[in-house]
């Protein structure tokens, strides 16, 4: 896998931050891992031209 090159910064509510923190603690994973996995999973959700 290639080395990360880009930073993404965005705002969340305190409730969303707490939810992410709780999930990470529960799964013993860091926030970066969890968010990267979420972003990568989006590929399965993107509609292909043949699906439109």
PDB file of N, CA, C and O in Angstrom:
ATOM      1  N   UNK A   1       0.838  -1.174   0.000  1.00  0.00           N
ATOM      2  CA  UNK A   1       0.000   0.000   0.000  1.00  0.00           C
ATOM      3  C   UNK A   1       0.883   1.237   0.000  1.00  0.00           C
ATOM      4  O   UNK A   1       1.937   1.264   0.635  1.00  0.00           O
ATOM      5  N   UNK A   2       0.445   2.251  -0.714  1.00  0.00           N
ATOM      6  CA  UNK A   2       1.265   3.457  -0.828  1.00  0.00           C
ATOM      7  C   UNK A   2       1.218   4.280   0.461  1.00  0.00           C
ATOM      8  O   UNK A   2       0.306   4.154   1.278  1.00  0.00           O
ATOM      9  N   UNK A   3       2.216   5.108   0.605  1.00  0.00           N
ATOM     10  CA  UNK A   3       2.333   5.967   1.781  1.00  0.00           C
ATOM     11  C   UNK A   3       1.311   7.101   1.691  1.00  0.00           C
ATOM     12  O   UNK A   3       1.184   7.726   0.637  1.00  0.00           O
ATOM     13  N   UNK A   4       0.586   7.378   2.767  1.00  0.00           N
ATOM     14  CA  UNK A   4      -0.384   8.480   2.743  1.00  0.00           C
ATOM     15  C   UNK A   4       0.303   9.809   2.421  1.00  0.00           C
ATOM     16  O   UNK A   4       1.396  10.093   2.910  1.00  0.00           O
ATOM     17  N   UNK A   5      -0.350  10.603   1.603  1.00  0.00           N
ATOM     18  CA  UNK A   5       0.236  11.863   1.163  1.00  0.00           C
ATOM     19  C   UNK A   5      -0.638  13.079   1.451  1.00  0.00           C
ATOM     20  O   UNK A   5      -0.164  14.212   1.368  1.00  0.00           O
ATOM     21  N   UNK A   6      -1.897  12.861   1.784  1.00  0.00           N
ATOM     22  CA  UNK A   6      -2.846  13.964   1.896  1.00  0.00           C
ATOM     23  C   UNK A   6      -3.485  13.960   3.281  1.00  0.00           C
ATOM     24  O   UNK A   6      -3.792  12.902   3.828  1.00  0.00           O
ATOM     25  N   UNK A   7      -3.680  15.137   3.835  1.00  0.00           N
ATOM     26  CA  UNK A   7      -4.390  15.283   5.097  1.00  0.00           C
ATOM     27  C   UNK A   7      -5.802  15.761   4.807  1.00  0.00           C
ATOM     28  O   UNK A   7      -6.009  16.614   3.943  1.00  0.00           O
ATOM     29  N   UNK A   8      -6.776  15.214   5.529  1.00  0.00           N
ATOM     30  CA  UNK A   8      -8.158  15.674   5.445  1.00  0.00           C
ATOM     31  C   UNK A   8      -8.562  16.112   6.844  1.00  0.00           C
ATOM     32  O   UNK A   8      -8.386  15.378   7.817  1.00  0.00           O
ATOM     33  N   UNK A   9      -9.097  17.302   6.928  1.00  0.00           N
ATOM     34  CA  UNK A   9      -9.550  17.825   8.208  1.00  0.00           C
ATOM     35  C   UNK A   9     -11.023  18.182   8.057  1.00  0.00           C
ATOM     36  O   UNK A   9     -11.415  18.837   7.091  1.00  0.00           O
ATOM     37  N   UNK A  10     -11.833  17.750   9.011  1.00  0.00           N
ATOM     38  CA  UNK A  10     -13.242  18.124   8.963  1.00  0.00           C
ATOM     39  C   UNK A  10     -13.790  18.197  10.377  1.00  0.00           C
ATOM     40  O   UNK A  10     -13.216  17.641  11.314  1.00  0.00           O
ATOM     41  N   UNK A  11     -14.892  18.881  10.514  1.00  0.00           N
ATOM     42  CA  UNK A  11     -15.504  19.087  11.822  1.00  0.00           C
ATOM     43  C   UNK A  11     -16.582  18.034  12.066  1.00  0.00           C
ATOM     44  O   UNK A  11     -17.292  17.619  11.150  1.00  0.00           O
ATOM     45  N   UNK A  12     -16.683  17.622  13.311  1.00  0.00           N
ATOM     46  CA  UNK A  12     -17.749  16.724  13.743  1.00  0.00           C
ATOM     47  C   UNK A  12     -18.317  17.262  15.047  1.00  0.00           C
ATOM     48  O   UNK A  12     -17.700  18.092  15.715  1.00  0.00           O
ATOM     49  N   UNK A  13     -19.490  16.783  15.395  1.00  0.00           N
ATOM     50  CA  UNK A  13     -20.060  17.167  16.682  1.00  0.00           C
ATOM     51  C   UNK A  13     -19.330  16.416  17.786  1.00  0.00           C
ATOM     52  O   UNK A  13     -18.641  15.430  17.526  1.00  0.00           O
ATOM     53  N   UNK A  14     -19.482  16.880  19.000  1.00  0.00           N
ATOM     54  CA  UNK A  14     -18.881  16.179  20.137  1.00  0.00           C
ATOM     55  C   UNK A  14     -19.447  14.770  20.236  1.00  0.00           C
ATOM     56  O   UNK A  14     -18.721  13.834  20.571  1.00  0.00           O
ATOM     57  N   UNK A  15     -20.717  14.612  19.954  1.00  0.00           N
ATOM     58  CA  UNK A  15     -21.353  13.294  19.997  1.00  0.00           C
ATOM     59  C   UNK A  15     -20.720  12.345  18.969  1.00  0.00           C
ATOM     60  O   UNK A  15     -20.473  11.178  19.274  1.00  0.00           O
ATOM     61  N   UNK A  16     -20.463  12.836  17.772  1.00  0.00           N
ATOM     62  CA  UNK A  16     -19.822  12.012  16.741  1.00  0.00           C
ATOM     63  C   UNK A  16     -18.396  11.641  17.146  1.00  0.00           C
ATOM     64  O   UNK A  16     -17.966  10.505  16.949  1.00  0.00           O
ATOM     65  N   UNK A  17     -17.679  12.585  17.699  1.00  0.00           N
ATOM     66  CA  UNK A  17     -16.308  12.336  18.168  1.00  0.00           C
ATOM     67  C   UNK A  17     -16.298  11.289  19.273  1.00  0.00           C
ATOM     68  O   UNK A  17     -15.460  10.387  19.281  1.00  0.00           O
ATOM     69  N   UNK A  18     -17.233  11.416  20.202  1.00  0.00           N
ATOM     70  CA  UNK A  18     -17.328  10.448  21.299  1.00  0.00           C
ATOM     71  C   UNK A  18     -17.671   9.058  20.775  1.00  0.00           C
ATOM     72  O   UNK A  18     -17.142   8.060  21.264  1.00  0.00           O
ATOM     73  N   UNK A  19     -18.546   8.991  19.792  1.00  0.00           N
ATOM     74  CA  UNK A  19     -18.925   7.718  19.192  1.00  0.00           C
ATOM     75  C   UNK A  19     -17.727   7.061  18.517  1.00  0.00           C
ATOM     76  O   UNK A  19     -17.509   5.859  18.670  1.00  0.00           O
ATOM     77  N   UNK A  20     -16.957   7.838  17.775  1.00  0.00           N
ATOM     78  CA  UNK A  20     -15.758   7.317  17.126  1.00  0.00           C
ATOM     79  C   UNK A  20     -14.757   6.830  18.172  1.00  0.00           C
ATOM     80  O   UNK A  20     -14.177   5.753  18.029  1.00  0.00           O
ATOM     81  N   UNK A  21     -14.561   7.611  19.202  1.00  0.00           N
ATOM     82  CA  UNK A  21     -13.620   7.230  20.267  1.00  0.00           C
ATOM     83  C   UNK A  21     -14.055   5.937  20.935  1.00  0.00           C
ATOM     84  O   UNK A  21     -13.237   5.042  21.149  1.00  0.00           O
ATOM     85  N   UNK A  22     -15.328   5.830  21.263  1.00  0.00           N
ATOM     86  CA  UNK A  22     -15.849   4.623  21.899  1.00  0.00           C
ATOM     87  C   UNK A  22     -15.666   3.404  21.003  1.00  0.00           C
ATOM     88  O   UNK A  22     -15.253   2.341  21.466  1.00  0.00           O
ATOM     89  N   UNK A  23     -15.977   3.563  19.718  1.00  0.00           N
ATOM     90  CA  UNK A  23     -15.813   2.455  18.776  1.00  0.00           C
ATOM     91  C   UNK A  23     -14.345   2.030  18.700  1.00  0.00           C
ATOM     92  O   UNK A  23     -14.042   0.837  18.719  1.00  0.00           O
ATOM     93  N   UNK A  24     -13.459   2.980  18.616  1.00  0.00           N
ATOM     94  CA  UNK A  24     -12.026   2.674  18.526  1.00  0.00           C
ATOM     95  C   UNK A  24     -11.532   1.958  19.770  1.00  0.00           C
ATOM     96  O   UNK A  24     -10.744   1.017  19.675  1.00  0.00           O
ATOM     97  N   UNK A  25     -11.978   2.387  20.915  1.00  0.00           N
ATOM     98  CA  UNK A  25     -11.593   1.724  22.163  1.00  0.00           C
ATOM     99  C   UNK A  25     -12.129   0.294  22.189  1.00  0.00           C
ATOM    100  O   UNK A  25     -11.415  -0.637  22.560  1.00  0.00           O
ATOM    101  N   UNK A  26     -13.371   0.131  21.799  1.00  0.00           N
ATOM    102  CA  UNK A  26     -14.015  -1.180  21.792  1.00  0.00           C
ATOM    103  C   UNK A  26     -13.300  -2.147  20.854  1.00  0.00           C
ATOM    104  O   UNK A  26     -13.143  -3.325  21.174  1.00  0.00           O
ATOM    105  N   UNK A  27     -12.866  -1.647  19.691  1.00  0.00           N
ATOM    106  CA  UNK A  27     -12.226  -2.487  18.682  1.00  0.00           C
ATOM    107  C   UNK A  27     -10.696  -2.514  18.801  1.00  0.00           C
ATOM    108  O   UNK A  27     -10.023  -3.205  18.037  1.00  0.00           O
ATOM    109  N   UNK A  28     -10.157  -1.762  19.757  1.00  0.00           N
ATOM    110  CA  UNK A  28      -8.709  -1.644  19.956  1.00  0.00           C
ATOM    111  C   UNK A  28      -8.011  -1.234  18.657  1.00  0.00           C
ATOM    112  O   UNK A  28      -7.016  -1.831  18.245  1.00  0.00           O
ATOM    113  N   UNK A  29      -8.564  -0.202  18.032  1.00  0.00           N
ATOM    114  CA  UNK A  29      -8.006   0.330  16.786  1.00  0.00           C
ATOM    115  C   UNK A  29      -7.923   1.843  16.918  1.00  0.00           C
ATOM    116  O   UNK A  29      -8.643   2.447  17.713  1.00  0.00           O
ATOM    117  N   UNK A  30      -7.043   2.446  16.136  1.00  0.00           N
ATOM    118  CA  UNK A  30      -6.959   3.903  16.214  1.00  0.00           C
ATOM    119  C   UNK A  30      -7.919   4.554  15.214  1.00  0.00           C
ATOM    120  O   UNK A  30      -8.427   3.900  14.303  1.00  0.00           O
ATOM    121  N   UNK A  31      -8.149   5.829  15.402  1.00  0.00           N
ATOM    122  CA  UNK A  31      -9.130   6.542  14.587  1.00  0.00           C
ATOM    123  C   UNK A  31      -8.742   6.564  13.114  1.00  0.00           C
ATOM    124  O   UNK A  31      -9.607   6.470  12.243  1.00  0.00           O
ATOM    125  N   UNK A  32      -7.465   6.686  12.834  1.00  0.00           N
ATOM    126  CA  UNK A  32      -7.016   6.706  11.445  1.00  0.00           C
ATOM    127  C   UNK A  32      -7.366   5.402  10.743  1.00  0.00           C
ATOM    128  O   UNK A  32      -7.871   5.414   9.621  1.00  0.00           O
ATOM    129  N   UNK A  33      -7.099   4.278  11.399  1.00  0.00           N
ATOM    130  CA  UNK A  33      -7.430   2.980  10.800  1.00  0.00           C
ATOM    131  C   UNK A  33      -8.918   2.877  10.491  1.00  0.00           C
ATOM    132  O   UNK A  33      -9.310   2.456   9.403  1.00  0.00           O
ATOM    133  N   UNK A  34      -9.734   3.264  11.451  1.00  0.00           N
ATOM    134  CA  UNK A  34     -11.184   3.154  11.298  1.00  0.00           C
ATOM    135  C   UNK A  34     -11.674   4.052  10.168  1.00  0.00           C
ATOM    136  O   UNK A  34     -12.475   3.621   9.338  1.00  0.00           O
ATOM    137  N   UNK A  35     -11.207   5.277  10.129  1.00  0.00           N
ATOM    138  CA  UNK A  35     -11.658   6.201   9.088  1.00  0.00           C
ATOM    139  C   UNK A  35     -11.154   5.791   7.707  1.00  0.00           C
ATOM    140  O   UNK A  35     -11.881   5.938   6.725  1.00  0.00           O
ATOM    141  N   UNK A  36      -9.933   5.283   7.609  1.00  0.00           N
ATOM    142  CA  UNK A  36      -9.433   4.789   6.322  1.00  0.00           C
ATOM    143  C   UNK A  36     -10.282   3.628   5.828  1.00  0.00           C
ATOM    144  O   UNK A  36     -10.632   3.563   4.650  1.00  0.00           O
ATOM    145  N   UNK A  37     -10.611   2.711   6.733  1.00  0.00           N
ATOM    146  CA  UNK A  37     -11.439   1.566   6.345  1.00  0.00           C
ATOM    147  C   UNK A  37     -12.807   2.041   5.848  1.00  0.00           C
ATOM    148  O   UNK A  37     -13.327   1.520   4.862  1.00  0.00           O
ATOM    149  N   UNK A  38     -13.375   3.011   6.519  1.00  0.00           N
ATOM    150  CA  UNK A  38     -14.659   3.557   6.096  1.00  0.00           C
ATOM    151  C   UNK A  38     -14.567   4.160   4.702  1.00  0.00           C
ATOM    152  O   UNK A  38     -15.426   3.905   3.858  1.00  0.00           O
ATOM    153  N   UNK A  39     -13.540   4.955   4.456  1.00  0.00           N
ATOM    154  CA  UNK A  39     -13.368   5.570   3.142  1.00  0.00           C
ATOM    155  C   UNK A  39     -13.196   4.511   2.062  1.00  0.00           C
ATOM    156  O   UNK A  39     -13.791   4.607   0.989  1.00  0.00           O
ATOM    157  N   UNK A  40     -12.381   3.501   2.349  1.00  0.00           N
ATOM    158  CA  UNK A  40     -12.170   2.433   1.363  1.00  0.00           C
ATOM    159  C   UNK A  40     -13.459   1.672   1.082  1.00  0.00           C
ATOM    160  O   UNK A  40     -13.674   1.215  -0.041  1.00  0.00           O
ATOM    161  N   UNK A  41     -14.306   1.531   2.074  1.00  0.00           N
ATOM    162  CA  UNK A  41     -15.561   0.801   1.879  1.00  0.00           C
ATOM    163  C   UNK A  41     -16.515   1.546   0.944  1.00  0.00           C
ATOM    164  O   UNK A  41     -17.448   0.946   0.409  1.00  0.00           O
ATOM    165  N   UNK A  42     -16.295   2.819   0.746  1.00  0.00           N
ATOM    166  CA  UNK A  42     -17.158   3.599  -0.134  1.00  0.00           C
ATOM    167  C   UNK A  42     -17.097   3.102  -1.576  1.00  0.00           C
ATOM    168  O   UNK A  42     -18.047   3.271  -2.340  1.00  0.00           O
ATOM    169  N   UNK A  43     -15.995   2.502  -1.932  1.00  0.00           N
ATOM    170  CA  UNK A  43     -15.847   1.992  -3.295  1.00  0.00           C
ATOM    171  C   UNK A  43     -16.964   1.008  -3.642  1.00  0.00           C
ATOM    172  O   UNK A  43     -17.424   0.972  -4.783  1.00  0.00           O
ATOM    173  N   UNK A  44     -17.399   0.215  -2.670  1.00  0.00           N
ATOM    174  CA  UNK A  44     -18.475  -0.747  -2.905  1.00  0.00           C
ATOM    175  C   UNK A  44     -19.819  -0.062  -3.053  1.00  0.00           C
ATOM    176  O   UNK A  44     -20.754  -0.645  -3.604  1.00  0.00           O
ATOM    177  N   UNK A  45     -19.930   1.162  -2.571  1.00  0.00           N
ATOM    178  CA  UNK A  45     -21.209   1.872  -2.583  1.00  0.00           C
ATOM    179  C   UNK A  45     -21.375   2.783  -3.797  1.00  0.00           C
ATOM    180  O   UNK A  45     -22.469   3.281  -4.064  1.00  0.00           O
ATOM    181  N   UNK A  46     -20.288   2.995  -4.525  1.00  0.00           N
ATOM    182  CA  UNK A  46     -20.346   3.876  -5.690  1.00  0.00           C
ATOM    183  C   UNK A  46     -21.046   3.143  -6.816  1.00  0.00           C
ATOM    184  O   UNK A  46     -20.716   2.001  -7.136  1.00  0.00           O
ATOM    185  N   UNK A  47     -22.013   3.813  -7.410  1.00  0.00           N
ATOM    186  CA  UNK A  47     -22.746   3.210  -8.522  1.00  0.00           C
ATOM    187  C   UNK A  47     -21.909   3.279  -9.787  1.00  0.00           C
ATOM    188  O   UNK A  47     -21.379   4.330 -10.147  1.00  0.00           O
ATOM    189  N   UNK A  48     -21.805   2.161 -10.441  1.00  0.00           N
ATOM    190  CA  UNK A  48     -21.096   2.089 -11.715  1.00  0.00           C
ATOM    191  C   UNK A  48     -22.031   2.590 -12.811  1.00  0.00           C
ATOM    192  O   UNK A  48     -23.250   2.534 -12.645  1.00  0.00           O
ATOM    193  N   UNK A  49     -21.488   3.081 -13.932  1.00  0.00           N
ATOM    194  CA  UNK A  49     -22.356   3.569 -15.018  1.00  0.00           C
ATOM    195  C   UNK A  49     -23.403   2.531 -15.444  1.00  0.00           C
ATOM    196  O   UNK A  49     -24.513   2.896 -15.834  1.00  0.00           O
ATOM    197  N   UNK A  50     -23.060   1.258 -15.373  1.00  0.00           N
ATOM    198  CA  UNK A  50     -24.015   0.218 -15.762  1.00  0.00           C
ATOM    199  C   UNK A  50     -25.157   0.077 -14.753  1.00  0.00           C
ATOM    200  O   UNK A  50     -26.198  -0.494 -15.076  1.00  0.00           O
ATOM    201  N   UNK A  51     -24.968   0.595 -13.529  1.00  0.00           N
ATOM    202  CA  UNK A  51     -25.995   0.521 -12.495  1.00  0.00           C
ATOM    203  C   UNK A  51     -26.995   1.663 -12.585  1.00  0.00           C
ATOM    204  O   UNK A  51     -28.052   1.616 -11.956  1.00  0.00           O
ATOM    205  N   UNK A  52     -26.671   2.673 -13.352  1.00  0.00           N
ATOM    206  CA  UNK A  52     -27.537   3.868 -13.409  1.00  0.00           C
ATOM    207  C   UNK A  52     -28.707   3.670 -14.348  1.00  0.00           C
ATOM    208  O   UNK A  52     -29.527   4.573 -14.512  1.00  0.00           O
TER     209      UNK A  52
END
